[in-house]
């Protein structure tokens, strides 16, 4: 019995970690433009855009892009600190709201100002909404490029229940930023954002490893 127990423990140690937990990433691809009332401390970054019909193979939601246009809006992310130089500015951000909407009118456009863009981005049914927790925006004013990485929680929306266990996870907002002079930005917008919102789920697959262990009995 002692020898069998030692064998079980040895196999358990040698089993690859993937047999115990498999990390799955559920993503939605997004693109759009940001705008801001100020890039100083206490100013706010916001952004809006749409979800591209070309989505990954494992989206967290099945979306009907033939019947609906899906937009996203992030509002009121407050700048709490600003560091660095024009070559590399680092902004720490807290708070704000996040919303994902679907609309059958297909009338979304950025317009001649963010205010006009918001009118068409927010005229649908909210399918996921919540709050931005925090984020970091790094931007080179000299090169006109940067990144944004933040976290959010979905607390409401007509499709939140369809997320299942993913509904209670923190979601990551990850974007590349482009504000270069070569880019034809719509009037009133700060930069172009292209990226995704995703969650990583460590799904336990104990059945796979336990079946190996039971074979020793």
Backbone as ProteinMPNN parsed JSONL, in Angstrom:
{"seq_chain_A": "XXXXXXXXXXXXXXXXXXXXXXXXXXXXXXXXXXXXXXXXXXXXXXXXXXXXXXXXXXXXXXXXXXXXXXXXXXXXXXXXXXXXXXXXXXXXXXXXXXXXXXXXXXXXXXXXXXXXXXXXXXXXXXXXXXXXXXXXXXXXXXXXXXXXXXXXXXXXXXXXXXXXXXXXXXXXXXXXXXXXXXXXXXXXXXXXXXXXXXXXXXXXXXXXXXXXXXXXX", "coords_chain_A": {"N_chain_A": [[0.835, -1.196, 0.0], [1.956, 1.218, 0.78], [3.899, 1.538, -1.18], [2.303, 1.857, -3.423], [0.995, 4.223, -2.81], [3.148, 6.005, -2.821], [3.767, 5.866, -5.516], [1.52, 6.989, -6.661], [1.752, 9.617, -5.702], [4.133, 10.341, -6.947], [3.46, 10.287, -9.673], [1.557, 12.287, -9.646], [3.119, 14.526, -9.121], [4.653, 14.596, -11.442], [2.837, 14.978, -13.458], [1.826, 17.101, -16.103], [1.178, 20.613, -15.695], [-0.966, 21.461, -17.185], [-2.833, 19.512, -17.05], [-4.126, 19.898, -14.719], [-5.139, 22.51, -14.615], [-6.485, 24.525, -17.097], [-5.818, 27.348, -18.901], [-7.976, 29.478, -20.417], [-8.605, 31.866, -22.88], [-10.973, 34.282, -23.43], [-12.111, 36.379, -25.868], [-13.007, 39.597, -27.267], [-12.775, 41.436, -30.155], [-12.008, 44.861, -30.708], [-12.288, 48.203, -32.01], [-11.628, 51.727, -32.349], [-11.877, 55.194, -31.355], [-10.295, 57.494, -29.109], [-11.034, 60.154, -26.783], [-10.503, 63.212, -24.96], [-10.868, 65.475, -22.193], [-8.781, 66.711, -21.021], [-5.279, 66.148, -20.772], [-3.995, 66.223, -18.449], [-3.438, 65.724, -14.872], [-6.356, 64.699, -13.218], [-7.838, 65.105, -15.458], [-9.883, 63.46, -17.988], [-9.986, 60.415, -19.784], [-11.763, 59.036, -22.504], [-13.431, 56.707, -24.691], [-14.684, 55.35, -27.767], [-16.267, 53.056, -30.059], [-16.519, 50.273, -32.328], [-17.356, 46.761, -32.466], [-15.62, 44.472, -34.371], [-16.853, 42.435, -37.049], [-15.225, 40.27, -37.585], [-14.375, 38.112, -35.465], [-12.662, 36.322, -32.743], [-12.206, 32.713, -32.465], [-13.253, 31.768, -30.095], [-15.29, 33.5, -28.755], [-16.703, 35.206, -25.892], [-19.381, 35.628, -26.034], [-22.001, 34.832, -28.293], [-22.492, 36.719, -31.034], [-24.714, 38.391, -33.198], [-23.835, 39.606, -35.99], [-24.944, 40.082, -38.426], [-27.509, 40.961, -38.012], [-27.274, 42.938, -36.11], [-25.509, 45.898, -35.185], [-22.655, 46.278, -33.227], [-21.514, 48.196, -30.639], [-19.072, 49.891, -28.546], [-18.423, 51.688, -25.534], [-16.382, 53.592, -23.492], [-16.226, 55.566, -20.712], [-15.134, 58.468, -18.917], [-12.606, 57.868, -17.588], [-10.499, 58.642, -15.126], [-7.545, 60.591, -14.851], [-5.002, 60.008, -12.626], [-2.31, 60.27, -12.169], [0.594, 61.56, -13.816], [3.471, 60.963, -15.552], [6.915, 61.085, -16.73], [8.359, 61.922, -19.986], [7.929, 63.754, -23.102], [8.676, 61.813, -24.852], [7.913, 59.461, -23.689], [5.144, 59.156, -22.006], [3.489, 58.338, -19.012], [0.411, 57.471, -17.821], [-1.616, 57.034, -15.04], [-4.749, 55.629, -14.364], [-8.03, 55.736, -13.03], [-11.319, 54.442, -12.357], [-14.453, 55.079, -14.124], [-16.796, 54.175, -16.729], [-17.983, 51.288, -18.553], [-19.435, 50.103, -21.517], [-21.265, 47.979, -23.638], [-23.072, 47.719, -26.587], [-25.871, 46.778, -28.651], [-27.386, 47.365, -31.823], [-29.927, 47.567, -34.172], [-30.126, 49.384, -36.197], [-27.822, 50.114, -37.533], [-26.42, 52.602, -37.671], [-24.134, 53.746, -36.689], [-21.589, 56.177, -36.404], [-18.57, 58.141, -36.323], [-18.794, 60.84, -36.578], [-18.54, 64.454, -36.532], [-17.526, 65.131, -34.142], [-16.773, 63.94, -30.799], [-19.162, 64.032, -29.304], [-21.179, 63.713, -31.212], [-20.482, 61.187, -32.088], [-21.005, 59.681, -29.786], [-23.786, 59.823, -29.679], [-24.674, 58.052, -31.659], [-23.368, 55.756, -30.926], [-24.441, 55.018, -28.509], [-27.118, 54.486, -28.812], [-28.291, 52.013, -28.788], [-29.264, 48.772, -27.414], [-28.121, 47.979, -24.243], [-25.884, 45.422, -23.77], [-23.802, 44.516, -22.221], [-22.56, 45.985, -19.331], [-20.696, 48.026, -17.049], [-18.055, 48.813, -14.754], [-14.955, 50.554, -15.016], [-12.0, 49.632, -13.456], [-9.212, 50.242, -13.021], [-6.309, 51.504, -14.765], [-3.509, 51.718, -17.077], [-2.008, 54.006, -19.138], [0.25, 54.425, -21.683], [2.048, 56.651, -23.609], [3.672, 58.004, -26.393], [4.313, 61.177, -27.178], [5.957, 62.169, -29.079], [6.39, 60.151, -31.024], [3.806, 59.364, -31.41], [2.515, 57.011, -30.674], [1.295, 54.303, -28.588], [0.108, 52.474, -25.671], [-2.683, 50.958, -23.986], [-3.716, 49.522, -20.972], [-6.016, 48.004, -18.98], [-8.445, 47.187, -16.362], [-11.739, 45.855, -15.92], [-15.107, 45.423, -14.656], [-18.063, 43.643, -15.362], [-21.306, 44.428, -14.562], [-23.942, 44.536, -15.259], [-26.464, 44.446, -17.865], [-28.172, 43.133, -20.77], [-27.147, 40.738, -21.738], [-25.459, 39.747, -19.842], [-25.893, 37.512, -18.165], [-25.495, 35.486, -19.964], [-22.809, 35.143, -20.041], [-22.133, 33.349, -18.119], [-20.018, 31.72, -15.75], [-17.991, 33.499, -16.366], [-18.96, 36.008, -15.983], [-18.42, 37.021, -13.474], [-15.757, 37.555, -13.417], [-12.787, 39.619, -13.552], [-12.268, 41.678, -16.339], [-10.0, 42.316, -18.992], [-8.915, 45.234, -20.578], [-7.291, 45.927, -23.473], [-5.325, 47.788, -25.557], [-3.725, 49.065, -28.514], [-2.379, 52.247, -29.323], [-2.66, 55.013, -31.491], [-1.705, 58.1, -32.506], [-0.463, 59.512, -34.431], [0.726, 62.027, -36.759], [0.376, 61.212, -39.332], [-1.945, 59.844, -39.356], [-5.333, 60.08, -40.126], [-7.261, 61.486, -38.099], [-10.614, 61.614, -36.847], [-12.404, 64.704, -36.338], [-11.922, 66.21, -33.192], [-11.107, 63.969, -31.791], [-8.657, 62.111, -29.908], [-6.886, 59.895, -30.318], [-6.378, 56.817, -32.161], [-7.697, 53.673, -31.258], [-7.038, 50.272, -31.102], [-7.788, 46.995, -30.349], [-8.615, 44.653, -27.792], [-11.044, 43.185, -25.57], [-10.858, 41.039, -22.888], [-11.047, 37.955, -20.99], [-9.446, 35.732, -18.763], [-9.815, 32.403, -18.009], [-9.23, 30.11, -15.578], [-9.819, 27.046, -15.945], [-10.734, 24.27, -14.148], [-9.684, 21.018, -14.683], [-9.928, 18.532, -13.393], [-10.802, 15.987, -13.791], [-9.329, 14.864, -15.848], [-6.704, 14.557, -14.838], [-7.257, 13.079, -12.531], [-8.26, 10.717, -13.517], [-5.996, 9.542, -14.499], [-4.574, 9.099, -12.138], [-6.311, 7.329, -10.798], [-5.981, 5.08, -12.292], [-3.848, 3.787, -11.235], [-4.719, 2.278, -9.127]], "CA_chain_A": [[0.0, 0.0, 0.0], [2.855, 2.353, 0.872], [4.547, 1.688, -2.485], [1.289, 2.364, -4.358], [0.773, 5.628, -2.467], [4.298, 6.754, -3.323], [3.653, 5.918, -6.97], [0.485, 7.984, -6.979], [2.302, 10.941, -5.46], [5.146, 10.604, -7.966], [2.78, 10.625, -10.918], [0.903, 13.584, -9.461], [4.147, 15.558, -9.265], [5.155, 14.627, -12.804], [1.798, 15.347, -14.411], [1.928, 18.484, -16.53], [0.223, 21.517, -15.055], [-2.147, 21.632, -18.041], [-3.828, 18.518, -16.691], [-4.839, 20.371, -13.54], [-5.882, 23.736, -14.929], [-6.259, 24.995, -18.45], [-6.163, 28.755, -19.006], [-8.658, 29.767, -21.676], [-8.799, 33.293, -23.063], [-12.181, 34.631, -24.169], [-11.822, 37.726, -26.343], [-13.799, 40.316, -28.247], [-11.934, 42.434, -30.805], [-12.637, 46.169, -30.761], [-11.505, 49.319, -32.517], [-12.338, 52.984, -32.21], [-11.086, 56.396, -31.111], [-10.411, 58.068, -27.776], [-11.087, 61.608, -26.672], [-10.19, 63.632, -23.604], [-11.049, 66.89, -21.894], [-7.466, 67.185, -20.625], [-4.318, 65.066, -20.546], [-3.343, 66.508, -17.178], [-4.036, 65.036, -13.726], [-7.791, 64.956, -13.023], [-8.524, 65.036, -16.74], [-10.518, 62.173, -18.222], [-9.944, 59.747, -21.079], [-12.917, 58.235, -22.888], [-13.242, 56.118, -26.019], [-15.862, 54.683, -28.32], [-15.985, 52.378, -31.317], [-17.387, 49.149, -32.65], [-16.775, 45.425, -32.5], [-15.494, 44.011, -35.744], [-17.487, 41.12, -37.276], [-14.191, 39.239, -37.605], [-14.085, 37.849, -34.067], [-11.908, 35.082, -32.516], [-12.975, 31.461, -32.492], [-13.889, 31.491, -28.798], [-15.814, 34.7, -28.11], [-17.501, 34.897, -24.692], [-20.782, 35.726, -26.419], [-22.32, 34.694, -29.705], [-23.093, 37.975, -31.464], [-25.304, 38.328, -34.538], [-23.394, 40.807, -36.691], [-25.796, 40.301, -39.598], [-28.733, 41.643, -37.585], [-27.006, 44.038, -35.198], [-24.221, 46.568, -35.071], [-22.264, 46.229, -31.821], [-20.608, 49.285, -30.31], [-18.572, 49.929, -27.177], [-18.161, 53.03, -25.031], [-15.72, 53.713, -22.19], [-16.364, 56.978, -20.361], [-14.759, 59.036, -17.624], [-11.458, 57.283, -16.892], [-9.82, 59.824, -14.572], [-6.09, 60.547, -14.73], [-4.568, 60.268, -11.252], [-0.898, 60.667, -12.174], [1.214, 61.73, -15.135], [4.917, 60.949, -15.37], [7.708, 60.878, -17.933], [8.622, 63.015, -20.916], [7.184, 63.661, -24.35], [9.052, 60.57, -25.522], [7.156, 58.359, -23.084], [4.309, 59.579, -20.893], [2.761, 57.265, -18.329], [-0.764, 57.963, -17.119], [-2.38, 56.083, -14.247], [-6.149, 55.968, -14.539], [-8.986, 54.981, -12.199], [-12.738, 54.717, -12.527], [-15.055, 55.162, -15.443], [-17.82, 53.184, -17.059], [-17.798, 50.558, -19.803], [-20.731, 49.673, -22.012], [-21.309, 47.332, -24.941], [-24.459, 47.848, -27.011], [-26.204, 46.298, -29.981], [-28.408, 48.211, -32.418], [-30.281, 47.046, -35.491], [-30.236, 50.458, -37.183], [-26.549, 50.228, -38.261], [-26.216, 54.015, -37.959], [-22.987, 54.268, -35.947], [-20.542, 56.931, -37.079], [-17.821, 58.964, -35.381], [-19.293, 62.198, -36.718], [-17.57, 65.55, -36.543], [-17.114, 65.363, -32.763], [-17.123, 62.817, -29.919], [-20.558, 64.122, -28.898], [-21.97, 63.091, -32.271], [-20.178, 59.766, -32.06], [-21.714, 59.073, -28.66], [-25.218, 59.728, -29.983], [-24.956, 56.844, -32.44], [-22.786, 54.585, -30.245], [-25.199, 54.676, -27.309], [-28.566, 54.422, -29.063], [-28.734, 50.628, -28.85], [-29.579, 48.073, -26.175], [-26.91, 47.603, -23.519], [-25.787, 43.981, -23.545], [-22.876, 44.37, -21.103], [-22.155, 47.282, -18.797], [-20.031, 47.913, -15.758], [-17.155, 49.879, -14.344], [-13.511, 50.415, -15.174], [-11.37, 49.649, -12.14], [-7.965, 50.993, -13.102], [-5.615, 51.278, -16.021], [-2.267, 52.436, -17.35], [-1.873, 54.433, -20.533], [1.6, 54.876, -22.019], [1.914, 57.306, -24.906], [4.781, 58.831, -26.847], [3.841, 62.321, -27.937], [6.885, 62.376, -30.186], [6.138, 59.158, -32.068], [2.376, 59.234, -31.608], [2.062, 55.638, -30.461], [1.244, 53.948, -27.188], [-0.695, 51.311, -25.275], [-3.534, 51.085, -22.804], [-4.027, 48.246, -20.34], [-6.846, 48.259, -17.812], [-9.342, 46.127, -15.903], [-13.118, 46.273, -15.693], [-16.08, 44.428, -14.208], [-19.402, 43.789, -15.908], [-22.28, 44.273, -13.482], [-25.309, 44.622, -15.76], [-26.604, 44.25, -19.302], [-29.124, 42.086, -21.146], [-26.472, 39.481, -22.056], [-24.486, 39.4, -18.808], [-26.127, 36.144, -17.696], [-24.975, 34.551, -20.964], [-21.379, 34.934, -19.804], [-21.939, 32.26, -17.166], [-19.016, 32.015, -14.723], [-17.136, 34.61, -16.782], [-19.586, 37.271, -15.601], [-17.871, 37.506, -12.208], [-14.322, 37.766, -13.538], [-12.289, 40.899, -14.047], [-11.941, 41.649, -17.751], [-8.871, 43.166, -19.362], [-8.994, 46.095, -21.754], [-5.93, 46.035, -24.001], [-5.364, 48.496, -26.827], [-2.627, 49.857, -29.037], [-2.817, 53.621, -29.524], [-1.974, 55.708, -32.575], [-2.124, 59.492, -32.675], [0.553, 60.115, -35.293], [0.252, 63.022, -37.711], [0.03, 60.544, -40.589], [-3.272, 59.261, -39.21], [-6.417, 61.039, -40.338], [-8.185, 61.333, -36.98], [-11.834, 62.426, -36.918], [-12.34, 65.932, -35.548], [-12.229, 66.137, -31.773], [-10.618, 62.738, -31.174], [-7.255, 62.162, -29.492], [-6.066, 58.822, -30.896], [-7.065, 55.607, -32.607], [-7.492, 52.532, -30.377], [-7.338, 48.968, -31.69], [-7.408, 45.98, -29.377], [-9.588, 43.638, -27.408], [-11.417, 43.012, -24.18], [-10.788, 39.591, -22.715], [-10.949, 37.381, -19.65], [-8.763, 34.439, -18.704], [-10.514, 31.514, -17.085], [-8.482, 28.911, -15.194], [-10.832, 26.005, -15.824], [-10.216, 23.04, -13.558], [-9.97, 19.788, -15.439], [-9.44, 17.5, -12.492], [-11.164, 14.671, -14.289], [-8.262, 14.333, -16.695], [-5.589, 14.088, -14.031], [-7.728, 12.078, -11.575], [-8.404, 9.439, -14.205], [-4.657, 8.954, -14.558], [-4.238, 8.612, -10.818], [-7.12, 6.173, -10.446], [-5.513, 3.9, -13.021], [-2.817, 3.11, -10.443], [-5.344, 1.383, -8.137]], "C_chain_A": [[0.871, 1.247, 0.0], [3.493, 2.626, -0.472], [3.563, 2.297, -3.482], [1.026, 3.843, -4.093], [1.91, 6.493, -2.982], [4.237, 6.895, -4.834], [2.635, 6.952, -7.395], [1.036, 9.387, -6.808], [3.329, 11.315, -6.513], [4.512, 11.008, -9.281], [2.13, 11.988, -10.811], [1.891, 14.724, -9.631], [4.57, 15.708, -10.704], [4.105, 15.016, -13.824], [1.964, 16.795, -14.822], [0.837, 19.328, -15.912], [-1.055, 21.647, -15.856], [-3.229, 20.609, -17.73], [-4.648, 18.968, -15.486], [-5.69, 21.596, -13.854], [-5.493, 24.206, -16.322], [-6.735, 26.439, -18.552], [-6.743, 29.02, -20.386], [-8.905, 31.263, -21.744], [-10.024, 33.528, -23.943], [-12.091, 36.099, -24.566], [-12.915, 38.264, -27.25], [-12.917, 41.411, -28.831], [-12.701, 43.745, -30.961], [-11.701, 47.169, -31.438], [-12.325, 50.591, -32.398], [-11.377, 54.136, -31.992], [-11.328, 56.881, -29.689], [-10.552, 59.579, -27.871], [-10.885, 61.977, -25.212], [-10.481, 65.106, -23.421], [-9.744, 67.537, -21.459], [-6.56, 65.981, -20.433], [-3.477, 65.345, -19.304], [-4.038, 65.728, -16.064], [-5.438, 65.583, -13.471], [-8.542, 65.138, -14.335], [-9.086, 63.64, -16.945], [-10.311, 61.697, -19.66], [-11.246, 58.993, -21.287], [-12.651, 57.683, -24.279], [-14.543, 55.47, -26.466], [-15.486, 54.05, -29.652], [-16.95, 51.232, -31.537], [-16.618, 47.848, -32.58], [-16.746, 44.957, -33.945], [-16.19, 42.659, -35.906], [-16.486, 39.972, -37.283], [-13.706, 39.004, -36.182], [-13.302, 36.544, -33.907], [-12.826, 33.873, -32.464], [-13.71, 31.198, -31.185], [-14.373, 32.779, -28.131], [-16.636, 34.326, -26.886], [-18.994, 34.951, -24.954], [-20.914, 35.461, -27.913], [-23.085, 35.95, -30.125], [-23.541, 37.87, -32.918], [-24.958, 39.62, -35.284], [-24.181, 41.056, -37.98], [-27.037, 41.112, -39.24], [-28.478, 42.884, -36.741], [-25.611, 44.614, -35.423], [-23.885, 46.628, -33.591], [-21.213, 47.305, -31.56], [-20.131, 49.165, -28.866], [-18.239, 51.373, -26.802], [-17.498, 52.913, -23.656], [-15.687, 55.199, -21.855], [-15.747, 57.288, -18.993], [-13.636, 58.353, -16.875], [-10.558, 58.434, -16.423], [-8.32, 59.597, -14.419], [-5.702, 60.911, -13.304], [-3.095, 60.632, -11.166], [-0.392, 60.714, -13.608], [2.712, 61.854, -14.924], [5.609, 60.801, -16.719], [7.876, 62.136, -18.759], [7.777, 62.833, -22.167], [7.528, 62.393, -25.126], [8.28, 59.385, -24.961], [6.421, 58.868, -21.848], [3.573, 58.367, -20.324], [1.63, 57.889, -17.516], [-1.388, 56.814, -16.328], [-3.829, 56.561, -14.198], [-7.005, 55.128, -13.586], [-10.403, 55.373, -12.599], [-13.185, 54.803, -13.975], [-16.079, 54.063, -15.651], [-17.484, 52.515, -18.382], [-19.149, 50.002, -20.225], [-20.558, 49.055, -23.393], [-22.773, 47.256, -25.363], [-24.665, 47.235, -28.383], [-27.414, 47.071, -30.505], [-28.668, 47.724, -33.838], [-30.355, 48.126, -36.558], [-28.965, 50.637, -38.015], [-26.248, 51.684, -38.629], [-24.992, 54.603, -37.26], [-22.019, 55.008, -36.867], [-19.851, 57.827, -36.06], [-18.237, 60.425, -35.458], [-18.171, 63.22, -36.746], [-17.118, 65.928, -35.144], [-17.438, 64.125, -31.947], [-18.581, 62.836, -29.478], [-21.467, 63.474, -29.94], [-21.718, 61.589, -32.326], [-20.926, 59.045, -30.956], [-23.197, 58.896, -28.943], [-25.545, 58.439, -30.726], [-24.366, 55.592, -31.8], [-23.661, 54.1, -29.107], [-26.703, 54.529, -27.547], [-29.095, 52.996, -29.201], [-29.103, 50.085, -27.483], [-28.282, 47.643, -25.504], [-26.906, 46.097, -23.263], [-24.804, 43.651, -22.422], [-22.513, 45.77, -20.622], [-21.532, 47.08, -17.429], [-19.111, 49.076, -15.514], [-15.706, 49.527, -14.652], [-12.891, 50.539, -13.789], [-10.125, 50.523, -12.126], [-7.301, 50.703, -14.439], [-4.335, 52.085, -16.103], [-2.198, 52.742, -18.834], [-0.464, 54.973, -20.721], [1.562, 55.42, -23.436], [3.149, 58.151, -25.193], [4.218, 59.97, -27.694], [4.712, 62.574, -29.158], [6.573, 61.43, -31.337], [4.661, 58.944, -32.343], [1.845, 57.824, -31.453], [2.047, 55.34, -28.966], [0.395, 52.714, -26.946], [-1.602, 51.699, -24.114], [-3.831, 49.688, -22.293], [-4.806, 48.548, -19.064], [-7.725, 47.07, -17.473], [-10.741, 46.691, -15.7], [-13.946, 45.102, -15.191], [-17.41, 44.708, -14.89], [-20.414, 43.492, -14.811], [-23.72, 44.247, -13.973], [-25.3, 44.369, -17.26], [-27.475, 43.055, -19.633], [-28.468, 40.749, -21.441], [-25.479, 39.058, -20.965], [-24.652, 37.965, -18.332], [-25.569, 35.119, -18.671], [-23.481, 34.307, -20.816], [-21.124, 33.768, -18.862], [-20.93, 32.637, -16.097], [-18.105, 33.184, -15.083], [-17.678, 35.953, -16.308], [-18.965, 37.866, -14.343], [-16.374, 37.759, -12.259], [-14.003, 39.217, -13.87], [-11.888, 40.719, -15.515], [-10.834, 42.65, -18.036], [-9.184, 43.946, -20.629], [-7.571, 46.323, -22.247], [-5.972, 46.65, -25.403], [-3.987, 49.015, -27.211], [-3.197, 51.209, -29.435], [-1.994, 54.251, -30.645], [-2.545, 57.116, -32.709], [-1.172, 60.24, -33.607], [-0.08, 61.077, -36.297], [-0.184, 62.388, -39.026], [-1.378, 59.956, -40.56], [-4.33, 60.356, -39.34], [-7.476, 60.843, -39.251], [-9.452, 62.146, -37.227], [-11.713, 63.646, -36.008], [-12.721, 65.678, -34.092], [-11.699, 64.91, -31.056], [-9.108, 62.815, -30.937], [-6.389, 61.129, -30.208], [-6.944, 57.649, -31.32], [-6.698, 54.461, -31.675], [-7.913, 51.257, -31.107], [-6.902, 47.901, -30.687], [-8.521, 45.016, -29.071], [-9.932, 43.785, -25.933], [-11.499, 41.517, -23.937], [-10.737, 39.216, -21.242], [-10.248, 36.034, -19.762], [-9.413, 33.597, -17.619], [-9.655, 30.285, -16.831], [-9.488, 27.804, -14.914], [-10.215, 24.733, -15.272], [-10.627, 21.854, -14.406], [-9.467, 18.605, -14.629], [-9.752, 16.116, -13.004], [-10.053, 14.043, -15.103], [-7.139, 13.774, -15.848], [-6.036, 12.979, -13.078], [-7.889, 10.726, -12.238], [-7.049, 8.746, -14.334], [-4.278, 8.358, -13.211], [-5.007, 7.356, -10.455], [-6.635, 4.907, -11.15], [-4.451, 3.138, -12.251], [-3.422, 2.14, -9.445], [-5.651, 0.037, -8.748]], "O_chain_A": [[0.57, 2.22, -0.691], [3.626, 3.779, -0.881], [3.937, 3.148, -4.288], [0.854, 4.625, -5.027], [1.681, 7.579, -3.514], [4.616, 7.933, -5.376], [2.842, 7.694, -8.355], [0.821, 10.251, -7.658], [3.397, 12.47, -6.933], [4.96, 11.952, -9.932], [2.144, 12.764, -11.766], [1.563, 15.76, -10.208], [4.823, 16.823, -11.159], [4.45, 15.355, -14.956], [2.22, 17.646, -13.97], [-0.266, 18.856, -15.637], [-2.116, 21.913, -15.292], [-4.392, 20.794, -18.088], [-5.75, 18.465, -15.263], [-6.832, 21.698, -13.405], [-4.313, 24.271, -16.667], [-7.909, 26.728, -18.32], [-6.077, 28.81, -21.4], [-9.363, 31.864, -20.772], [-10.096, 33.03, -25.066], [-12.004, 36.97, -23.701], [-13.643, 37.515, -27.903], [-12.37, 42.227, -28.09], [-13.884, 43.749, -31.301], [-10.481, 46.999, -31.435], [-13.554, 50.551, -32.352], [-10.213, 54.074, -32.388], [-12.412, 56.707, -29.133], [-10.238, 60.194, -28.89], [-11.075, 61.143, -24.326], [-10.363, 65.896, -24.357], [-9.603, 68.758, -21.515], [-7.005, 64.922, -19.99], [-2.395, 64.784, -19.127], [-5.097, 65.139, -16.28], [-5.661, 66.793, -13.509], [-9.761, 65.309, -14.327], [-8.799, 62.734, -16.163], [-10.441, 62.464, -20.614], [-11.773, 58.382, -20.357], [-11.743, 58.145, -24.969], [-15.385, 55.094, -25.65], [-14.515, 54.452, -30.292], [-18.058, 51.222, -31.001], [-15.388, 47.831, -32.628], [-17.749, 45.044, -34.653], [-16.128, 41.823, -35.005], [-16.852, 38.827, -37.019], [-12.739, 39.626, -35.741], [-13.273, 35.735, -34.834], [-14.05, 33.995, -32.425], [-14.701, 30.467, -31.177], [-13.908, 33.114, -27.042], [-17.211, 33.239, -26.842], [-19.785, 34.392, -24.195], [-20.039, 35.826, -28.698], [-24.183, 36.214, -29.634], [-22.828, 37.324, -33.761], [-25.698, 40.602, -35.217], [-24.087, 42.138, -38.559], [-27.556, 41.861, -40.068], [-29.326, 43.772, -36.651], [-24.674, 43.909, -35.798], [-24.737, 46.99, -32.779], [-20.154, 47.317, -32.188], [-20.712, 48.43, -28.066], [-17.829, 52.17, -27.646], [-17.998, 52.218, -22.772], [-15.174, 56.0, -22.636], [-15.825, 56.494, -18.056], [-13.688, 58.257, -15.649], [-9.934, 59.112, -17.238], [-7.88, 58.558, -13.928], [-6.033, 61.995, -12.824], [-2.67, 61.243, -10.186], [-0.883, 60.007, -14.487], [3.173, 62.74, -14.205], [4.984, 60.443, -17.717], [7.587, 63.248, -18.316], [7.006, 61.879, -22.277], [6.746, 61.95, -25.967], [8.021, 58.415, -25.673], [7.009, 58.995, -20.775], [3.104, 57.498, -21.058], [1.862, 58.722, -16.639], [-1.657, 55.748, -16.882], [-4.097, 57.748, -14.013], [-6.727, 53.949, -13.369], [-10.653, 56.467, -13.104], [-12.403, 54.626, -14.909], [-16.203, 53.142, -14.844], [-16.794, 53.088, -19.225], [-19.911, 49.495, -19.401], [-19.791, 49.556, -24.215], [-23.619, 46.789, -24.601], [-23.736, 47.181, -29.189], [-28.339, 47.391, -29.757], [-27.735, 47.497, -34.607], [-30.623, 47.817, -37.719], [-29.012, 51.243, -39.086], [-25.867, 51.972, -39.763], [-24.823, 55.822, -37.235], [-21.678, 54.536, -37.952], [-20.452, 58.228, -35.063], [-18.049, 61.171, -34.498], [-17.006, 62.884, -36.957], [-16.414, 66.921, -34.963], [-18.289, 63.331, -32.349], [-19.182, 61.778, -29.293], [-22.414, 62.77, -29.591], [-22.636, 60.81, -32.581], [-21.423, 57.937, -31.153], [-23.801, 57.921, -28.495], [-26.567, 57.806, -30.461], [-24.811, 54.483, -32.094], [-23.64, 52.918, -28.766], [-27.477, 54.456, -26.593], [-30.212, 52.788, -29.675], [-29.239, 50.836, -26.517], [-27.436, 47.01, -26.136], [-27.812, 45.564, -22.621], [-24.947, 42.631, -21.748], [-22.194, 46.642, -21.43], [-21.804, 46.096, -16.741], [-19.343, 50.184, -15.997], [-15.289, 48.372, -14.563], [-13.225, 51.453, -13.036], [-10.007, 51.436, -11.309], [-7.685, 49.775, -15.151], [-4.102, 53.004, -15.317], [-2.315, 51.851, -19.675], [-0.037, 55.874, -20.0], [1.103, 54.744, -24.356], [3.609, 58.913, -24.343], [3.71, 59.746, -28.793], [4.249, 63.13, -30.154], [6.499, 61.852, -32.491], [4.293, 58.405, -33.388], [0.823, 57.479, -32.046], [2.695, 56.028, -28.177], [0.013, 52.004, -27.877], [-1.324, 52.637, -23.367], [-4.155, 48.785, -23.064], [-4.322, 49.255, -18.18], [-7.753, 46.074, -18.196], [-10.906, 47.86, -15.351], [-13.539, 43.944, -15.288], [-17.839, 45.858, -14.987], [-20.38, 42.422, -14.203], [-24.631, 43.968, -13.193], [-24.251, 44.109, -17.85], [-27.521, 42.081, -18.881], [-29.14, 39.718, -21.406], [-24.732, 38.098, -21.158], [-23.66, 37.268, -18.116], [-25.207, 34.013, -18.271], [-22.945, 33.367, -21.403], [-20.008, 33.25, -18.811], [-20.969, 33.754, -15.582], [-17.509, 33.797, -14.197], [-16.934, 36.931, -16.238], [-18.98, 39.084, -14.163], [-15.779, 38.14, -11.251], [-14.841, 39.947, -14.4], [-11.249, 39.732, -15.879], [-10.748, 43.699, -17.397], [-9.655, 43.389, -21.62], [-6.737, 46.855, -21.514], [-6.581, 46.094, -26.317], [-3.181, 49.363, -26.348], [-4.356, 51.308, -29.837], [-0.784, 54.046, -30.732], [-3.73, 57.29, -32.992], [-1.094, 61.468, -33.565], [-1.257, 60.959, -36.639], [-1.008, 62.947, -39.75], [-1.938, 59.612, -41.6], [-4.22, 61.42, -38.732], [-8.459, 60.129, -39.45], [-9.378, 63.253, -37.76], [-10.989, 63.61, -35.013], [-13.717, 65.014, -33.804], [-11.824, 64.809, -29.836], [-8.383, 63.492, -31.666], [-5.286, 61.445, -30.655], [-8.091, 57.516, -30.892], [-5.528, 54.287, -31.334], [-9.01, 51.18, -31.66], [-5.76, 47.913, -30.229], [-9.275, 44.607, -29.953], [-9.211, 44.419, -25.163], [-12.145, 40.8, -24.702], [-10.429, 40.036, -20.377], [-10.436, 35.297, -20.73], [-9.544, 34.021, -16.471], [-9.38, 29.511, -17.748], [-9.952, 27.643, -13.785], [-9.283, 24.182, -15.858], [-11.788, 21.719, -14.792], [-8.686, 17.786, -15.112], [-9.041, 15.163, -12.687], [-9.854, 12.829, -15.057], [-6.664, 12.664, -16.087], [-5.282, 12.037, -12.836], [-7.68, 9.694, -11.6], [-6.963, 7.519, -14.284], [-3.732, 7.257, -13.139], [-4.448, 6.424, -9.877], [-6.851, 3.797, -10.664], [-4.171, 1.98, -12.559], [-2.72, 1.257, -8.953], [-6.178, -0.844, -8.068]]}, "name": "protein", "num_of_chains": 1, "seq": "XXXXXXXXXXXXXXXXXXXXXXXXXXXXXXXXXXXXXXXXXXXXXXXXXXXXXXXXXXXXXXXXXXXXXXXXXXXXXXXXXXXXXXXXXXXXXXXXXXXXXXXXXXXXXXXXXXXXXXXXXXXXXXXXXXXXXXXXXXXXXXXXXXXXXXXXXXXXXXXXXXXXXXXXXXXXXXXXXXXXXXXXXXXXXXXXXXXXXXXXXXXXXXXXXXXXXXXXX"}
